Amino acid sequence: MATAKPATKAARTTADDETPKKIMKMVPVSKIDRDPGQPREHFDEAKLNELAASMKALGQLQSVTVRYNPETKRHTLVMGERRWRAAQIAGITELRAEVLYGVPDGDPQTLARAVAENVARADMTPMEEAKGFQKLVDLGYPIEEVAVMCGKSEAYVGWRIDLLKLAVPVQEALIKGHLPVGLAWYVANLSADNQQRFLGRWTRGEFATTRDAEAFAQACRQAEEERAAQGSFFVLAEGVEEAARAVGARGQDRLFGEVDLPSEERERIAAARKQLTGKIERLGTAGAILSELATTDPGELALLLAGAPGGIAAQKLRIEHLREVSMKAAKTLREAQAVAAVRAGALQVDPELAAAPADASSHTHSAA
């Protein structure tokens, strides 16, 4: 019976190289490259300088993780790019590293570790998070698993991924801090053209508050969906002046949604409007009562209301209920104001004009 020959040294080395393993060792900084697929792109220069000063004074407190590439005999960062950048600033020539061998380029688990480590940091931008989450989804990880790996909720991961629908100029505004991330999510649901028109309005300060801007974006999205269902296009005007020109003499009609309505419906709206505004005007009485309560001495209130039915607690509950209802009413009115602004300040593009062989820019100047 023939005896099997032991594997040669070369064969054993090849087999060992193909088996994933990790070794802690010192690696020259010059032989480490950043991962081109790293979702993190922005690094605070001041914080990097602080870290560099700390590393120069105290040494490297935490190792980096790199992947060895046998073809180039170089290392690619998996985790620790801030430390690698700071080391270069501090003039440090070697870094203590956990070196991964036998890990192929684009390995899902390695990428997941890198994304999870970076997302856990507070200085990741929303767009960097979005790109990192999307990379994991592209590798086949479901959103719920991505959420667990990165220590976030499923909703959070989904909201961040939605930001990838933002047009490039809007993404840049978000990255630079010119657009709040919460508002950016609402804007991401608009068409690319309307996103940029919305951004122009936001940067010109045409919204009193961020909530007003969010409500306006929601109303725009609703208008887009309604127009799409009708086979038409919804194009947001660039600003107030353009909106005024687009609306023209039918401004109030468009504002109150009374375009081409039968006379009976117009009469119904007029009567209901009069009734509603009359009720709202009576809120002045409630406001006067609340103002009186707000300015009355607490000691005097205690004397007057302690013996009333239900005592002070019952009166307090009534006021708190009014506050909750008024907050809901204010929210509804804010949304109504946004809908009115969209109707008055938007251009409705006729589908026949959109289909005509004309320059696409002409759509923004065609009113229904």
Contacts in CASP RR format, 6 or more apart in sequence:
PFRMAT RR
TARGET T0000
AUTHOR 0000-0000-0000
METHOD contacts of the structure
MODEL  1
MATAKPATKAARTTADDETPKKIMKMVPVSKIDRDPGQPREHFDEAKLNE
LAASMKALGQLQSVTVRYNPETKRHTLVMGERRWRAAQIAGITELRAEVL
YGVPDGDPQTLARAVAENVARADMTPMEEAKGFQKLVDLGYPIEEVAVMC
GKSEAYVGWRIDLLKLAVPVQEALIKGHLPVGLAWYVANLSADNQQRFLG
RWTRGEFATTRDAEAFAQACRQAEEERAAQGSFFVLAEGVEEAARAVGAR
GQDRLFGEVDLPSEERERIAAARKQLTGKIERLGTAGAILSELATTDPGE
LALLLAGAPGGIAAQKLRIEHLREVSMKAAKTLREAQAVAAVRAGALQVD
PELAAAPADASSHTHSAA
7 15 0 8 1.000
17 70 0 8 1.000
17 101 0 8 1.000
17 102 0 8 1.000
18 102 0 8 1.000
19 101 0 8 1.000
19 102 0 8 1.000
20 100 0 8 1.000
20 101 0 8 1.000
20 102 0 8 1.000
20 103 0 8 1.000
21 100 0 8 1.000
21 101 0 8 1.000
21 102 0 8 1.000
22 98 0 8 1.000
22 99 0 8 1.000
22 100 0 8 1.000
22 101 0 8 1.000
23 98 0 8 1.000
23 99 0 8 1.000
23 101 0 8 1.000
24 63 0 8 1.000
24 96 0 8 1.000
24 97 0 8 1.000
24 98 0 8 1.000
24 99 0 8 1.000
25 96 0 8 1.000
25 97 0 8 1.000
25 99 0 8 1.000
26 94 0 8 1.000
26 95 0 8 1.000
26 96 0 8 1.000
26 97 0 8 1.000
27 66 0 8 1.000
27 75 0 8 1.000
27 94 0 8 1.000
27 95 0 8 1.000
27 97 0 8 1.000
27 99 0 8 1.000
28 93 0 8 1.000
28 94 0 8 1.000
29 84 0 8 1.000
29 87 0 8 1.000
29 88 0 8 1.000
29 92 0 8 1.000
29 93 0 8 1.000
29 94 0 8 1.000
29 95 0 8 1.000
30 93 0 8 1.000
31 73 0 8 1.000
31 74 0 8 1.000
31 75 0 8 1.000
32 64 0 8 1.000
32 66 0 8 1.000
32 74 0 8 1.000
32 75 0 8 1.000
32 76 0 8 1.000
32 77 0 8 1.000
32 84 0 8 1.000
32 95 0 8 1.000
32 97 0 8 1.000
33 74 0 8 1.000
33 75 0 8 1.000
33 76 0 8 1.000
33 77 0 8 1.000
34 76 0 8 1.000
34 77 0 8 1.000
34 81 0 8 1.000
34 84 0 8 1.000
35 76 0 8 1.000
35 77 0 8 1.000
35 78 0 8 1.000
35 81 0 8 1.000
35 114 0 8 1.000
37 135 0 8 1.000
38 77 0 8 1.000
38 81 0 8 1.000
38 114 0 8 1.000
38 118 0 8 1.000
39 115 0 8 1.000
39 118 0 8 1.000
39 128 0 8 1.000
39 129 0 8 1.000
39 131 0 8 1.000
39 132 0 8 1.000
39 135 0 8 1.000
40 81 0 8 1.000
40 118 0 8 1.000
40 124 0 8 1.000
40 128 0 8 1.000
41 125 0 8 1.000
41 128 0 8 1.000
42 125 0 8 1.000
42 128 0 8 1.000
42 175 0 8 1.000
43 81 0 8 1.000
43 82 0 8 1.000
43 85 0 8 1.000
44 123 0 8 1.000
47 82 0 8 1.000
47 123 0 8 1.000
48 82 0 8 1.000
48 85 0 8 1.000
48 86 0 8 1.000
48 89 0 8 1.000
49 86 0 8 1.000
49 89 0 8 1.000
51 82 0 8 1.000
51 83 0 8 1.000
51 86 0 8 1.000
52 86 0 8 1.000
52 87 0 8 1.000
52 89 0 8 1.000
52 90 0 8 1.000
53 90 0 8 1.000
54 61 0 8 1.000
54 86 0 8 1.000
55 61 0 8 1.000
55 83 0 8 1.000
55 86 0 8 1.000
55 87 0 8 1.000
55 90 0 8 1.000
55 92 0 8 1.000
56 90 0 8 1.000
56 91 0 8 1.000
56 92 0 8 1.000
59 92 0 8 1.000
60 83 0 8 1.000
60 87 0 8 1.000
60 92 0 8 1.000
60 95 0 8 1.000
60 96 0 8 1.000
62 83 0 8 1.000
63 95 0 8 1.000
63 96 0 8 1.000
63 97 0 8 1.000
63 98 0 8 1.000
64 77 0 8 1.000
64 79 0 8 1.000
64 80 0 8 1.000
64 83 0 8 1.000
64 84 0 8 1.000
64 95 0 8 1.000
64 96 0 8 1.000
64 97 0 8 1.000
64 98 0 8 1.000
65 77 0 8 1.000
65 78 0 8 1.000
65 79 0 8 1.000
65 80 0 8 1.000
65 97 0 8 1.000
65 98 0 8 1.000
65 100 0 8 1.000
65 113 0 8 1.000
66 75 0 8 1.000
66 76 0 8 1.000
66 77 0 8 1.000
66 78 0 8 1.000
66 97 0 8 1.000
66 98 0 8 1.000
66 99 0 8 1.000
66 100 0 8 1.000
67 75 0 8 1.000
67 76 0 8 1.000
67 77 0 8 1.000
67 78 0 8 1.000
67 99 0 8 1.000
67 100 0 8 1.000
67 103 0 8 1.000
67 105 0 8 1.000
67 107 0 8 1.000
67 110 0 8 1.000
68 74 0 8 1.000
68 75 0 8 1.000
68 99 0 8 1.000
68 100 0 8 1.000
68 101 0 8 1.000
68 102 0 8 1.000
68 103 0 8 1.000
69 75 0 8 1.000
69 76 0 8 1.000
69 105 0 8 1.000
70 102 0 8 1.000
75 97 0 8 1.000
75 99 0 8 1.000
76 105 0 8 1.000
77 84 0 8 1.000
78 100 0 8 1.000
78 110 0 8 1.000
78 113 0 8 1.000
78 114 0 8 1.000
79 113 0 8 1.000
79 114 0 8 1.000
79 117 0 8 1.000
79 118 0 8 1.000
80 117 0 8 1.000
83 95 0 8 1.000
84 95 0 8 1.000
87 95 0 8 1.000
100 110 0 8 1.000
103 110 0 8 1.000
108 136 0 8 1.000
108 139 0 8 1.000
108 140 0 8 1.000
108 141 0 8 1.000
111 135 0 8 1.000
111 136 0 8 1.000
111 139 0 8 1.000
112 136 0 8 1.000
112 139 0 8 1.000
112 141 0 8 1.000
112 149 0 8 1.000
115 132 0 8 1.000
115 133 0 8 1.000
115 135 0 8 1.000
115 136 0 8 1.000
115 149 0 8 1.000
115 150 0 8 1.000
116 149 0 8 1.000
116 150 0 8 1.000
116 151 0 8 1.000
118 124 0 8 1.000
118 128 0 8 1.000
118 132 0 8 1.000
119 129 0 8 1.000
119 132 0 8 1.000
119 133 0 8 1.000
119 150 0 8 1.000
119 151 0 8 1.000
119 152 0 8 1.000
120 150 0 8 1.000
120 151 0 8 1.000
125 174 0 8 1.000
125 175 0 8 1.000
126 160 0 8 1.000
126 163 0 8 1.000
126 174 0 8 1.000
126 181 0 8 1.000
126 184 0 8 1.000
127 163 0 8 1.000
127 164 0 8 1.000
127 171 0 8 1.000
127 174 0 8 1.000
127 175 0 8 1.000
129 160 0 8 1.000
130 160 0 8 1.000
130 161 0 8 1.000
130 162 0 8 1.000
130 163 0 8 1.000
130 164 0 8 1.000
131 164 0 8 1.000
133 143 0 8 1.000
133 146 0 8 1.000
133 150 0 8 1.000
133 157 0 8 1.000
133 158 0 8 1.000
133 160 0 8 1.000
133 161 0 8 1.000
134 161 0 8 1.000
134 164 0 8 1.000
136 146 0 8 1.000
136 149 0 8 1.000
137 143 0 8 1.000
137 146 0 8 1.000
137 161 0 8 1.000
141 149 0 8 1.000
143 154 0 8 1.000
143 157 0 8 1.000
143 158 0 8 1.000
143 161 0 8 1.000
144 154 0 8 1.000
146 152 0 8 1.000
146 157 0 8 1.000
147 153 0 8 1.000
147 154 0 8 1.000
147 156 0 8 1.000
147 157 0 8 1.000
150 157 0 8 1.000
159 185 0 8 1.000
162 185 0 8 1.000
162 188 0 8 1.000
162 189 0 8 1.000
163 171 0 8 1.000
163 174 0 8 1.000
163 181 0 8 1.000
163 184 0 8 1.000
163 185 0 8 1.000
163 188 0 8 1.000
164 188 0 8 1.000
165 188 0 8 1.000
165 189 0 8 1.000
166 174 0 8 1.000
166 184 0 8 1.000
166 187 0 8 1.000
166 188 0 8 1.000
166 195 0 8 1.000
167 192 0 8 1.000
167 195 0 8 1.000
167 196 0 8 1.000
169 196 0 8 1.000
169 199 0 8 1.000
170 179 0 8 1.000
170 184 0 8 1.000
170 187 0 8 1.000
170 188 0 8 1.000
170 195 0 8 1.000
170 196 0 8 1.000
170 199 0 8 1.000
173 179 0 8 1.000
173 199 0 8 1.000
173 203 0 8 1.000
174 181 0 8 1.000
174 184 0 8 1.000
178 203 0 8 1.000
179 187 0 8 1.000
179 199 0 8 1.000
179 202 0 8 1.000
180 210 0 8 1.000
182 210 0 8 1.000
182 214 0 8 1.000
183 202 0 8 1.000
183 210 0 8 1.000
183 213 0 8 1.000
183 214 0 8 1.000
183 217 0 8 1.000
186 213 0 8 1.000
186 214 0 8 1.000
186 217 0 8 1.000
186 218 0 8 1.000
186 221 0 8 1.000
187 195 0 8 1.000
187 198 0 8 1.000
187 199 0 8 1.000
187 217 0 8 1.000
188 195 0 8 1.000
189 217 0 8 1.000
189 221 0 8 1.000
190 198 0 8 1.000
190 217 0 8 1.000
190 220 0 8 1.000
190 221 0 8 1.000
190 224 0 8 1.000
190 236 0 8 1.000
191 224 0 8 1.000
191 234 0 8 1.000
193 235 0 8 1.000
193 236 0 8 1.000
193 364 0 8 1.000
194 220 0 8 1.000
194 224 0 8 1.000
194 234 0 8 1.000
194 235 0 8 1.000
194 236 0 8 1.000
197 235 0 8 1.000
197 236 0 8 1.000
197 237 0 8 1.000
197 238 0 8 1.000
197 239 0 8 1.000
198 216 0 8 1.000
198 217 0 8 1.000
198 220 0 8 1.000
198 236 0 8 1.000
200 238 0 8 1.000
200 239 0 8 1.000
201 207 0 8 1.000
201 236 0 8 1.000
201 238 0 8 1.000
201 239 0 8 1.000
202 213 0 8 1.000
204 239 0 8 1.000
206 239 0 8 1.000
206 240 0 8 1.000
207 213 0 8 1.000
207 216 0 8 1.000
211 334 0 8 1.000
212 334 0 8 1.000
212 337 0 8 1.000
212 338 0 8 1.000
215 334 0 8 1.000
215 335 0 8 1.000
215 337 0 8 1.000
215 338 0 8 1.000
216 338 0 8 1.000
216 341 0 8 1.000
216 342 0 8 1.000
218 335 0 8 1.000
218 338 0 8 1.000
219 335 0 8 1.000
219 338 0 8 1.000
219 339 0 8 1.000
219 341 0 8 1.000
219 342 0 8 1.000
220 234 0 8 1.000
220 236 0 8 1.000
220 342 0 8 1.000
220 346 0 8 1.000
222 339 0 8 1.000
223 234 0 8 1.000
223 342 0 8 1.000
223 343 0 8 1.000
223 346 0 8 1.000
224 234 0 8 1.000
226 234 0 8 1.000
227 233 0 8 1.000
227 234 0 8 1.000
227 348 0 8 1.000
228 234 0 8 1.000
231 351 0 8 1.000
232 348 0 8 1.000
232 349 0 8 1.000
232 350 0 8 1.000
232 351 0 8 1.000
232 354 0 8 1.000
232 368 0 8 1.000
233 348 0 8 1.000
233 349 0 8 1.000
233 351 0 8 1.000
233 354 0 8 1.000
233 363 0 8 1.000
234 346 0 8 1.000
234 348 0 8 1.000
234 349 0 8 1.000
235 346 0 8 1.000
235 347 0 8 1.000
235 348 0 8 1.000
235 349 0 8 1.000
235 363 0 8 1.000
235 364 0 8 1.000
236 342 0 8 1.000
236 345 0 8 1.000
236 346 0 8 1.000
236 347 0 8 1.000
237 243 0 8 1.000
237 246 0 8 1.000
237 345 0 8 1.000
237 346 0 8 1.000
237 347 0 8 1.000
237 364 0 8 1.000
238 364 0 8 1.000
239 345 0 8 1.000
240 345 0 8 1.000
243 344 0 8 1.000
243 345 0 8 1.000
243 346 0 8 1.000
244 345 0 8 1.000
246 345 0 8 1.000
246 346 0 8 1.000
246 347 0 8 1.000
246 367 0 8 1.000
247 254 0 8 1.000
247 255 0 8 1.000
247 344 0 8 1.000
247 345 0 8 1.000
250 259 0 8 1.000
251 344 0 8 1.000
252 258 0 8 1.000
253 259 0 8 1.000
254 343 0 8 1.000
254 344 0 8 1.000
254 345 0 8 1.000
255 340 0 8 1.000
255 343 0 8 1.000
255 344 0 8 1.000
256 269 0 8 1.000
256 340 0 8 1.000
257 343 0 8 1.000
258 265 0 8 1.000
258 266 0 8 1.000
258 269 0 8 1.000
261 269 0 8 1.000
286 322 0 8 1.000
290 319 0 8 1.000
290 322 0 8 1.000
293 301 0 8 1.000
293 319 0 8 1.000
301 312 0 8 1.000
302 312 0 8 1.000
305 311 0 8 1.000
305 312 0 8 1.000
305 315 0 8 1.000
306 312 0 8 1.000
308 314 0 8 1.000
308 315 0 8 1.000
347 364 0 8 1.000
347 365 0 8 1.000
347 366 0 8 1.000
347 367 0 8 1.000
347 368 0 8 1.000
348 367 0 8 1.000
348 368 0 8 1.000
349 363 0 8 1.000
349 366 0 8 1.000
349 368 0 8 1.000
350 366 0 8 1.000
350 368 0 8 1.000
353 362 0 8 1.000
353 363 0 8 1.000
353 366 0 8 1.000
354 363 0 8 1.000
END
